[in-house]
Amino acid sequence: MTCQKKYIYKKSDTQVAVQASTINNPMGLRSCMHSTSGFLRANLHRLLYSLPQRKEIEMARIVSTTAGMMKPLVGKLAMLMGDDYNMLTGMRTQVSFLEKELSAMSAALEKMELMDDEHFDPQAKNWRDHVREMSYDMEDCVDDFMRDLGSANATSSGFVQKITQFFQTMWASYQIGRRIEELKVLALEANERRLRYKIDDYINSASGVVPIDPRISAIYQEAAGLVGIDGPREELVGWLKDSSRKLKVVSIVGFGGLGKTTLAKQVYDEIRGQFGCKAFVPVSQRPDMTSLLTGLQLKLGMEESSRVHELQDIIDNLRKYLTNKRYLIVVDDLWDHSAWNAISCAFPENGTGSRIIVTTRVEDVARGACFNHRECIYRMKPLKEEESRRLFFNRVFGSEDACPQQFEEISDEILKKCGGLPLAIITIASLLASHQAGSRSDWESIRNSLGAKFATKPTLEEMRSILNLSYMHIPLHLRVCFLYLGMYPEDHEINRDDLVRQWIAEGFVNHLHGSDLEDVGKSYFNELINRSMIQSGSIKYGEVVSCRVHDMMLDLILSKCAEDNFICVAYNSEDVARMHGSEYKVRRLSLGSSSGDATSRAIDTSMSQVRSFSRFGESKYAPPLTRFKHLRMLLFKIPYKRNMIVDLTAIGQLFQLRYLHVSAESGCIELPAEVRGLVNLETLEIYARLEGSLPSDIYLLSRLTRLILPYRVKLPERLKNMKSLHTLCCSNTWESSLEDLKGLGELPNIRELSMCTYQRDMVDGAVDALLYSVGSLRKLRSLSLNCRFSVNYDEARHTITNPPPFIEKLILRGRRFNRVPRFIGELRFLRSVSMHVVQFPTDEVHVVGNLSSLVKLRIWDMHVPEDGAAVIGAGLFPALEVLVLVSDDDDVTACMKFEAAGVMPSLRRLTLRLCHSWRGAAPVGLEHLLALEQIRLEISSSVHEHHSLAESTFRIAAEAHPRHPSVMINVL
């Protein structure tokens, strides 16, 4: 092992530099053994019979960005003293001493984390920062020790191999002893500075599983739909619905946090049904125009051309596509004229009454977008006093009238300081609602922390001080998770499960009373939502499954990351150059979508300490992954690009790598021939095509729990050995061997399974093997089979005879079922079903209608039953909230009728797709769906001539409905 580190700690009176030894064994093993013969003899017998074995390290986890770095280090040092890492004579004492020194510093650091940086003494801050960096480097070295001890102790056969292994183990252990002496010197120096600077005196003078808050959905509805937004929304709708056939651009301008995006989204949702083409497009401060406009093509339903990469070509395609269409586009968060000049070129003036909504903080940009038509600029205003109180009290107490008398006066003072800004009000109210501010003194402390000038003249700094106050009040263990969001670019929708797995890979999630780590991580996510530190995104079955970060909150995150050297973000090669000139090493690196090839080339081997690396956007230059030996998380997201190759052939020896995700849906990925060196890998997700073949030894990854195979790649050989898998996704089931299809059933921990045949037929033997294996997966929660079976398929014979009892989500596509598969009626926990069923008569309806947990049902390929429409009677589908009906041949509105009032009592959204025929009427009994909130019509081009009549028919039906549901129409 080579372990070269240099630590330089600046002090007021001197500078201490410790140059770690470089141990490369240049004279060979014989020379080394001669020079250390006495040392070896003293330990020969014990080392021969007490070789260390690698073991999963359970340790105290990170709690914050600085103090947290000490926790895993102390835990690993404790492991070095354990029975599984038998130490050389005298080394245990050294490690014990080092652990105690670091523990003492860790306690001081945790106290410092509770203090705001603004109140830091410069010497204390300097000491904190250098201890943090020392801890990072110490942990990297200890990880190297453990890796080398593990490889030196690999199982060997034969006398020569065992002797070689013995000497390798001795050499690794000797290196550890040398290095621990050096680490001890560093720890003593840091602790001596702590005492000399009187850090402890300075500090003393200065200073469970969480569900989603049930009020959250109401909060966002209140903020978005009720509090102070009705008037502005109606005014803007009036501007946009005038009779003019010319293209009109309306700008919404105002300070950050006033709710521009919320207002634009409300207006967009209200009028979108009147436009054949519509899209909501976030822009951000540094937009990549090619990716942005390519994304707009996809949102408009355009087919992506493999030959179009140049910006001008994309603009030409958009103009051509929109030429004869009436379109509605929201361009959200526009920052400068140059971005608008490029974007606006894609929108033709076609005389169809098209509309564009622009949101911006910049008055000049708002005027320019509207062609200086000042009557088309809507200037956001702060909430009125009454509106502010309603929003505030609903968030803190759950009701506008529930504020205790003792808090009324101080509430008015807090609201005055929030200045009517919804973001500020929600942020502070969420802080007060978090049960950490229960007394009047707590409220007074928060009031006093708010800037006095904010009410009269809101500024970015004052707004940031409010957000910083909320940051300082979140628990220490959540801070590092919150700051990790800085790895993602502006306006990115962040998948909750991906984020949680990244937190786990970095060691940010702690075991809680034996709970599953992913469940604990979701609890962290929910708490950040509850505190309004992040904004909820998509919601499925009552769970928030994605989030967004407000751009002002992201500014705060990135400033904190810079202060703590937590994450470095690069948008260009100049940013990377500044990192090279920084006092500290880069620990986590995110390359923005506009960073380009020059930025990638600028990354060199000096960044070998990077622990997390993310790349958003295209580059043909791969980072020097072989040098990133401490990498734990690797993420590539390459949107909308073709012929892009992500070269990962160098990852095979990344010992610390735990999480690998590649999303390049129109690109390719190259993997190494072997990956057995990735002994810690837990997540491998590849949404791309594979160049070459899957690594032959992937089955040896004993810790792999989640495997998403590249497109059209068959199941790995020896699949049955991958006992740790919880999730498996394969899109090439038809080429998978019978042995591996059978081996699938021997994976005891599978909870999520997705199998696809890519429009190829599976032979009978493969079908039998697959269905039998599925029946053996007793822990299965989610099953997706998008498989085509051969012409000899027999529904009576080819079925899951003993279905896993706990399935919650079921997707059956690729094969049209004549009837509803009977085994579905046995799945009492089923929440979501999507399947192709030709016949869905009344008796078949009862099979799924009696499932008491079913929330979502999607039926494809429906036909009108021979005996007439299926009758949905009272008592069926008691929990169903979403119903989607699709028919390629028949009139889907005639396939089902709702018999009596109160049928489907929970149904909120009904989606009907009209493909080839329509009888000219709404479904019978629509008025009996008493909870219905929304009707969605998806009209294909083959019945496009009925568009106006369909819209009119369903709007009349909605007016006659007791709840007057909204009607949305999408033209396919």
N, C-alpha and C positions, 0 to 999 in steps of 0.2 A: 504494500500500500504506500502511496505517496500522499502525504497530508501536509500541504504548505499553507500556512496562514500567517498574516501579519496584522498585528493589532497595534494601533497607535492611539493613545488616549491623551488628549491635550489637557494640560493643567496650567494653573496660573504661574507656577514657579518652575516647572520642568516638563519634560516630555519623556514618557516611558515607552520604549518600543521593544516588543518581544518578538523575535523572529523564530518561528517554530522550526524545528529541525526537519531537514529533508532526508528521508530515509529511503533510499532506493536500492540498497544492498549492491553497490557497484562491484564489490570484490567477489560476489557470489556467496552461496550459502556456506561453503567450507570456511572462508575467511571470517564470516560473521560468527560462525560457531566457535572458531578458535578464540576470538576476542571476547566471547561471553561464556566460555566453557564452565567457569565456576557457577555462574548464574544458572546455566542449564542443568548441571549436575544436581543442584539443590532442589530442582523442581521436576526432574525427569520422571520419577516413579508416579507422582501424583498426576502429572499431565498425561501420561500414557493411559491412565485408567479413569481420568475425569475430564474427558474432552467436552467442551461446552456444546450444548444443543440449542438450536434456535427455538424461540418460543414467542408467541404473540405477547406483546407488551401491553399490559393494562396499567394505565397511569393516570395521574391527575391531568386533566385536560386544560387547554387554553381558556383563560377567563377574560383576557383583555389584550390589547395590542402590545403592551410593554411588559407588565407583570406576567402576562400569560406565557411569554416566551420562556420564562424560568420554570414554569410548572412541568412541561414535558421533559425538560432537561433533568430536573431533579428526579423525576420518576424513572428516567432511563438509567441514571446513576445508581438508583436503588436497585434496579434490575441487574446491573453489573455486579452487585454484591450478593445476588441471590445464588441459589444452588445450581441454576442452569448455566451460569457464567462463572465457573470456578476460577478465582483469581490467583495470580502468582503470589509468592510469599511477600508480605508487606504491602501489597497493592490494595487489599481490602481496606486497610487503615487510611490510605491516601484518598480513596474514593469516598469513604465515610466522612473524612474531614472536608473534602470538596463539597459534598452534599450539604453539610451543615452550613458552610459559608454561604452557599447559594440560597439556601432556605431563608437565612437571615435577611439577605438582600431582597428576596421575593416578598417578604412581609412588608418591607418598606415601600417597595414598588406598588403593591396593591393599594396602600394608603394614598400614594401619589395619584393613582388612577382616578380616585374620587374627587380630585381637585381640577379646576379649570386651568388650562394652560396659561391663560392670561395672568393668573396669580402666581405663576412659578418664579421662584428665584432662578436667575440664569445659571448659577452653579449647580443647583438641584436638577434643572432641566438637562444640563450637559451630562451630569452623572447618569441620569435616567437613560438618555439616548445611547450612551456608550455601553452601559450594562446591557441594554437591549441587543445591540449589535454583537457584543461578546457572547450573549446567550445563544443567538442564532448560530454563530460559528462553532461554539462548543457543542451544540446539539448535532450539527452536521458532522463533526469529528466523531462523536459517539456513535452516530449512525454508521459511519464508515467502519468503526471498530466492529460493530455487530455484524455488518455485512461480511467483513473479512474473516471473522471468526466462523461465521456460518459456512462460507465457501471452503475455508481450510478444513472444516470438519465434515465435508461431504463424504458419504459412504464410499469406501474403497475396498477392493478385493486384491489379494496378493500381497506378498511380503514387501516388495519394492514400493507399491502404491501406499501401503500403510506407513512405511518409514517416511516417504515423501510427505504424506499428510501430517505426520507427527511434527516434522521440521517446519512445515508451513504454519501449523498451529502455534508452535513455539515462537516463530518469528512474529506472527501477528500479536501474540501476547506480550512479547518483548516491546513491540512498538507501542502498545497500549500503555505499558508502564512508563515509557519515556514521555509520551504525550500527556498523560495524567499529571506528571510532574510540572509540565509547562502550563496546563490548565490551572493547576493549583496556584502558580505564580500570578496568573491573571486574576483569579478570584481574590487572592490576598490583596493585590493592588487595588481592585475595585472597592473592596470592603474598607481598606485603609482610607481611600478617598471619601467614602461615605462618612467615616468617623471624623475625618479632618474637616470636611465641609459642614459637619453637624446636620446631616440630612434628617435624622430622626427628630431633632429638636425643631427643625423648620416645619416638618410635617405635622407634628403635634400642635404647633402653634397655629397652623393654617386650617386646619380642616374640621317544580311539579309539572305535569303535562297540562298545557294551556289550550283550551278550546278557543275557537273564534268567538269573539264577543257577539252575542245574539243581536245586539243593537247595530252591528256594523252595516248590514244591508239597509237598514232604515236610515242610518247616518248618511250613506252615500246617496240614497234616494232623496233625502231631505236636502242635502247640499246641492244635488244636481237638479232636482225637480221641483222643489217647493220654495226654499229660502231665497227670496230676492231674485228669482230667475224667471218667474212667469212673465213679468212685464217686458224685460229685455228680449226674451224668446219670442213673444208675440210680435214685438216691434220688428225684429229681424225677419221673422216669417213673412210679415206684411211686405217688407222691402223686396223679398225674394220671389213672392208669388204674384207680383204685378203682371200686367198683360204684355209687357215688352218682349219681343222675340229676339232682341239683341242679347249677346253675351253680357252678363252683368257680374262684376266682382264687388263683393262687400268685405270690408276689412273690420276686424275687431281688434282694438288696440288698448293696451293698459299695462300697468305694473305687474310684475311677476307675483302670482299668488292671488290675483283678483278673480280667477275662474274663467279665463278666456276659452280654454279648451273645453271645459265643462259646458259653457254656453253654446259653443260651436257644435258640440256633439248632440246636445238637446235639439238644436235647430235642424241638424242633419237628420236625426232620427224621425223628426216630425214630417219632413217633406220628401224624404228619399223615395217614397213609393210613387212619386209623380215623375220620376226620371228613369229612363231605360238603362243608363250607366251611372254608377256612383262609386266614390272611393273616398276614404279618409286617410290622408297622407301626412305623417309627422316628418318634419324637415331636420331640425336640430341646428346647432351652431356651425358644425363642420360637415355639411352634407356631401356624400359621394353621389354626384348627379347620375352617374350611370346606374348604380345600384338602386337609387331612389326611383328613377323613372322606369327601370325594369320591374321593380316591385309594383309600381302603379299599373303597368301592363297586366300583371298577374291579378291584381285586385279588380281590374275591369273585365277579367275573363278572357283576355287575349292569349293566344297561343304563343309561347316563346320561340323565337327563331334561333336555330343553332348557328346561323351565320351573322347575327346582329350583335356586335359588341360595341361599336362606336356610338357616342352620344347622339350625333346627328342622325344616324340611322334609326335609333330608338325614338327620337322626336318625330321623324318622318312617319314611322309606323303608327305612333299614337295619333298624329293628326289625321292620317288616312282612316284609322279605325273610328275616330270620333266625328268624322266629317258630316255624316247624316244622322247623328244621334243626339238626343237631348241628354246632357250629362250634368251631374252635380259632383263637384270636387271640393273637399276641404283641405287646404294647405295649412297645416298647423305648425306654429312656432317658427315663423320665418324671421330671419335675423338681418338679412342685408339685400340690397338691390340686385347684386350679381346673381344670387340664388334665384330670385324671382324672374330675372331676365331669361335664365335658362329654362326654368320650369314652365313659364307662361308660353313659351314657343310651342309647347305640346298641345295647347288648347285653341282649336280653330274657332273663328267667328262664323257660325254656320246658320244663323237665323232660326234656331230651333228653341230658343228660350233657355239656353243652358245657364248655369249659375256656378260661381266659385266663391267660397268663403275663405278668407285669409285671416289667421291670428298672428299677432306680432306685438312685441314690446316697444317697437321703434316707430314713432310717428311718421317719419319720412318714408319708411318702408310701407306703412299703411296707405299713405297718399299715393305713392308710386304704383302700388298694386291696383288702386282704384282709378288710375289715369287722372289723378288730381280732382276727381269728383267728390268733393267734400261731403256731399249728402249721402255718400255710400260708406262713410266711416262711422262705426259705432264705438264710442269711447266708454270703456268699462268704468263704472263707479263703485266705490266701496259700498258694502251693505249698510242699510239704514240701521239706526239704533235698535229698533224693534226686531228687525231681521237678525241682527247680530246676537241679540239675547236669545231668540228662539233657537238658532243654530247651536249656541254655546250650552244652554241649559239642556237641550235634548241630548247632547253628547255626554255631558257630565252626569246628569241625573235621570236621563231617560224621558223627561217630560219638561215642557216649558214652565209648568206650574209647581215643580217639585223642589225648587231651591229652598233650603232651610234659611230662616231669617238671618242667622248669624253670618251667612255668606253673601247676602244680597249686596251690601255696600261694597265689599271687596271685589265681587264679581263685576260691578259697574266699573271699578277702577281698572281691572284687568282688561275688560272689553274696550275701554277708552284707549288703552295702550296698544291694543291690537288693530285699531284704526279701521275696522270694518273689512279687513282682508280675510276672506274665507279660509285660506291656507293657514294663516296665523291663528285664527279662532279655533279651527279644528285641531291644530297641533297642540295648543295650550290646553284645550278642553280634554283632549285625549290623555295628556299628562295628568291632569287633575282626576280623570276618571280611572286612572290605573291603580287606585287604592294605595298609592304611596303618599298621597297628600290628603290625609284624613282630618287634620286639625286646622284651626284658623291660622296658627303660626306657620304651618306648611304653605298655606295659600298666600300668606303675607310674604314669605320668602320668595315664592315664585313671582308675585307681583313686583317686588323690589328688584328682581333680576331683569325685568323688561325695560327696554330703553325708554326714556322719558319723551324723546322727540318723535317717536314713531306715529303717534296719533295725528300730528299736524303735518309731518312731511316724511312719509315712508321712504326709506332708502334701502339699498341692498344690504348694507352693513347692519342696519337695525333689524331687517328681516332675518338675516343670518343669526343675529343674537338670539332671536326667538327660537329658531330651529336648533341652535346650539344648546339652548336651555333644555330642550326635550332630549337631545343627545346625552347631556350630562346626567339626566335622570333615568336613563335606561340601565338595567343591571349590567354589571361588568361582562358577564358571559355573553350578552347580546351585542355588545359594542363591536367586537371583532367580526361577528356575523353581518352586522349592519354595514360596516366599512367594506366588507368583501364585495358588496354590490358595486363598488367602484371598478371591478373587473369588466363590467358590462357597459356598452356605450349608451349614450343619451337616447331616450325614447324606445329603448329595447324592451319588449315584453319578455319577462324572465320566468321561465318555467319553475314552479316551486320544487318539484322532485329533483330536477337537475341541480338546482341551487343547494338543496339539502345534501345531496350526495357529494357536492364539491366541499361543503362545510365539513362533512365527515372525513373526506380525503385529507383535508388540512388539519384535522384533529380539533376542530372547534366545538364539536358536540360531545357532551358528557353523558355517560350512562346514568340513568335516573331510576333507582330502585329496580334494576333489572329490565327496564323497558328497552324495546328495540331502538337502535340508534336513529333510524329513519323516523320513527314516531316522535322521538324527542326533538329531532331537527324540525319536523313539521310544527311542533309546539313552539319552537323558537320563531319560526316564520309567522305563525298565527299571532304571537305576541307583538311582533313588529307591525303587523296589520292593525291589531287592536290599538296600538299606540299612535297610529297614523304616521309612522315613520316611512312606510311604503304604502302605495295605493293598490287596492285590490284590482286584479285583472279578470280573467275568466273564472266563472263559478260553475262547478259541476256537482250536482247532488248536494247542494248546500255547503260545499267546500270551496274555498278560494284556491285555485290551482295554478295561478300565475300572478305576477305583480309588475308594477311599473314604479319607477322612482321619479318623483317630480324633479324638474331640472334644477330648481333652487336647492332641493335636498341633495341632489347629486353634486352640486357645487360644494356644499358643506362636506360631503363624504370625501371628495378629492382633496380638499384643503386639509382635512384631518389625516388622510393617507400620506400627504406630503410631509406634514409635521412629524408623523410617527414612522416614516420610511416603511409604510405598510404595503402600498401598491404604487407602481409607477405606470403612467399611461403615456404612450407615444403616438402622436399623430403624424410625425414626419421625422426625417433623419436628424434634424436639429434637436428635437426632443431627446433622441437617443444619445446624441453627443453630450447634452447636458447631464444625462445620467452617468455617462462615463466620467465626467468631471465632478461628480458629486462626492461628498465626504464619505458617504455610506454605500454599501453594495446594494444592488437591486435584488429584492427578495421575491417580488411578484410583479409580473410584467404583462400589460395588456396593450395590444396593438390595435388602434382604432381602424374603422372601415376605410378611412381615407389615407392610411399610412403609406401604402404602395411599396414597390420593390426597393426603392432607395432606403427606406426605413429598415426593411428586413436585412439588407446587406450590411447595414451599420451595426447590427447586433453581432457581437463577437464573443470570444471565449471568456472575456472578463466578467460575463454575467453567469458564471457557472453556479452561483448560489441561488439561482431562481427556483422558487418552490412551486409557483403557479404561473402558467403561461397561457394566454388566450390570444387568438388571432381572429379578428372580425374583418372580412374582406379578402380580396384576391392578392396573391403574390406568388411568383414562380420561384422565389427563394425561400428555402426552408431554414429555420433557425438551427444553430449548431447543437442539436439535441444530444449528441454524444458527450458534450461538455456539461450539460445540465444534469449532473449526476444526482442532485438532490431534489429533482422535480417530483412533485406529488400529484399535480393536476395539470392536464394538457387538454386544451379546448380549441378546436378550429370550427368557425362558422363562416362558410363561404357561400353567400346567397347568389342565386340566379346566374351562375357562370357555367359555361360549358368548356370542355377540354382543359379543365383545371386539374392538375395532379398534385395531391398532397403526399409528399414523400416522407414516410415514417419508417423507413428501413433501418434507421439508427436507434430505434427505441428499445431494442432487445435487451439491453443491459441496464435499463433505468430501474435500479433496485427499489427505489422509494415510490415509484409511480403507483398510484392507487386509482386514478380516474382518467379515462381517455375517451373523449367524445369528438367525433368528426361529423360535421353536417355540411356536405358538399353535394347536394342532391343531383346536380347535373355534372359532377366531376368524378374523378377517380382517386383511389388511394392505393399506395404501395406499402406493404407490410414486410417485416423481416421474415426470413425462412424459419427462424426459431424465436420463441418468446418465453422460454422456460425461465429466463432471468428476471422476468417481471413477477417475482414471488409475492409481492404485496398488492397486485392489481385486483381491484374489486369490481370496477365498472368498465366495460368495453362496449361503446356504442358507435356504430359506423353507419351513417346514412349517406352512402356513396357506393359507386361501383368499385370493384376490386381489380387491380391490375395484378395478374399472376394468381397464385393460390393462397389459401388460408394457411397460416403457420401450422406445420404438421404436429407440433407438440402442444397445441393450445389446451389439450385435455389435461396437461400437467399443472395448470394454473389453479391451485387448490383453494385459493381465496376468492376466486371470481364468482360474484353473485348475480351480475347482470350482464347479459350478452346479447347485443343487437348485431346480427351478422350483416355484412355488406349485401347490397342488392344482388339477387340471383346467385347467392352462395349457398351450397347445400349444408346440411348438418355436419359438424366436425366429426371426424372418425374418433372412435372410442368415447363417444358422448356419455356413455353410462358412468364413466369415471368422474364426471364433473358434478360431484355430489353437492357442492355448495350453491349451485345455481338457484336463484329465486325467480329470475326473469329470462326468458329465451324467445327470441324473435328470428324466424327463418323464412326467407322469401323464395326458397327453391326446394320445396318439399318433394317435388316430383323426381328429382335426381338423387335424393338422399337414399342411402342403402337401407335395406330391410333391417339389418343389424342395428343401425343407429335409430331407426324409427321405433324398434322394439326397446332399445336402450333408453329412449326417452322416458319410458315408464318406470325406469329404475332411479329416477332423480327425485328423491323424497321431499325436497324443499321447494319445488316449483310452485309459484303462486300466480305467475302471469305467463301465458303461452300464446304466441301468435305464429301461425303457419300459413304459407301461401304457395300456390303452384304456378303463378304467373301464366295463366291461360293454357297450361298443359294438363293433360289428364293423368291422374294417378291410376296405376293398375290395381286390380282387386286385392292382391296380397298386401300392397302398401297401404291401401285404405283400411284393411283389417288391422294391420299392425299399428297404424296411427290411432284409430279409434280405441283399440284395446289399451294403448299406452295412456291416452287421455283419461280413461276410466281408472287408471292406477294412480293418478296424481291427486291424492286425497286432500292436499292443502291448496289446491287450485282455487284462485279467486277470479281470474279474468281469462277468458278463452276466446280467441279469434281464429276461425278456420275459413280462409278465403281460398278454398280448394275445389278444383274441378275433378270429378270422379269419372270413371270410364262409362261407356254406354251400358255395361252390364251392372251398373249400380242398382242395388235393390234396397229401397228405403226400409223394408221390414228387416232385412238381414244386416245391412250396414248401419248400425246405430250404436250409441253409447249405452250399453246395457246396465252399467253401474256408474252413473255420472257422479263426479266429485260433488259432495253435498253442499259446499260452501261457495259455489260460483255466484258472483255478484254481477258480472258483466259477460255477455255472450254475443258474439258476432258470427253469423253463419252466412257466408256469401260464396259466390263462385258456382254453387250448385243450387238449382231451383228445386225446392221441396214442393211436392204436390199438396202436402198437408203439413200442419205444424208437428214437428217431431215430438213424440209422446214424452220423451224423457224430460222435456222442458217443464212439464207440469210437476216434476219432483223437486225442482230447484227452489226451495222456499226462501232463499236469501237473494234471489235474482232481482237486480235493480235496473238493469238496462239490457234490452234485447234489440238486435238488428238482424233481420233475416229475409231471404228471398222465399216467399210462399205464394204459390199460384192460386190455390183455393183457400179462402178464409171465411167459410160459412159460419153460421151462428154456433154450431156445436164446437167448431174449432176455436172460436173466440173464447169459449169458456176455459180452454186449456191454459191460456195465458191470463185471462181475465180474473182468475182466482188466485193469482200470485199477489199476495198482500203487500210485498215490498217493491213491486215494479214501479219505477218512476219514469222511465223513458222506453217507448216502443217505436221501432221503425220497421215498416213492412214494405218490401220491394216486390215488384212484378205482380201486384194484385190483379185479379180478374173479378168481374162481377159474378158472384155465385149463381149457379143454374137456378136455384130456387129464390133468387132475388137478393137484395142487399142484406148483409149480416146485421142482425139486430143486437144492439148493445143495450142490455137491460140494467136495471138498478141492482146495485150490489157488486157489480164487476169493476175491476180496475180501481180499487179504493184509493191508491196512492199515486196513480199515474198523473204526471205533470206535463209531459211532452209526448205528442203523438204525431208521427210522420208517416204519410201514406203516399206511395209512388206506384204508378202503373204505366208500363211502356205501351200498352195496347188499348186498355179500356179506360172509361171515364172513372177516375178515382173517386169523384164525388158521389158516384152511385154504388160504391162498394160497401158502404156502411151507413147505417142510420141509427140515430140515438133516440131510444124509445120513450123515456119518461124524464120528468124533471128530477135533477139530482144525480143523473147518470154521470159517471166519471167525475166525482165531486171535487177532485183536486186538479183537474186538467186546466193548465194556464195557457199553453201554446199548441195550436193545431197547424201543421204544415201539410199542404196538399200540392202535389206536382201534377200539372196538366201537360201530358206529353203528346198524345195523338188525337184524342177526342174529348168532347165536353158536351153535355146535354143542355147546358145553358142554365143550370140551377145550382144553388148551394146544397150541401148535404141535408137530408131530412132530419129535423130535430135539433138543429144547431143551437136553438134557443134554450135547450135543456142543459147545456153545458154551463152551469151557473158560475163557475170560477174562471171562465175563459177570459184572458186578457189580450191575446194576440192571435190573429189569423195571418198566416203567411201563404201566399200563392206563388208557386214557381211555374212559370209559363214557358214552354219550349217554343222554338221558332215555328214548328209545324202548326201550332194553334195561335200564332201571334195575331192573326186577324181578329181573334176574340178578346184581345187584351182589354179594350175599353169596356166591352160588355161584361167581362168577368169582374173587372174592378168595380163597375157600377153595381152588379148583382151582389157582390160580397159586402160592399159598403152599405147597401140597403139592409142586408141581413144583420150586419153589425149594429146598425141603428135600431133595429127591432129587438136586439138582444138586451137583456136586463142590465148587463155591465158595459155595453157599448165597446167591445174590444177594438183595438186598432187593427187596421188592415195594411199589410205590407206586400208589395208585388215585386218580384224579381223576374226579369226576362232572361231566360237561359240562352 
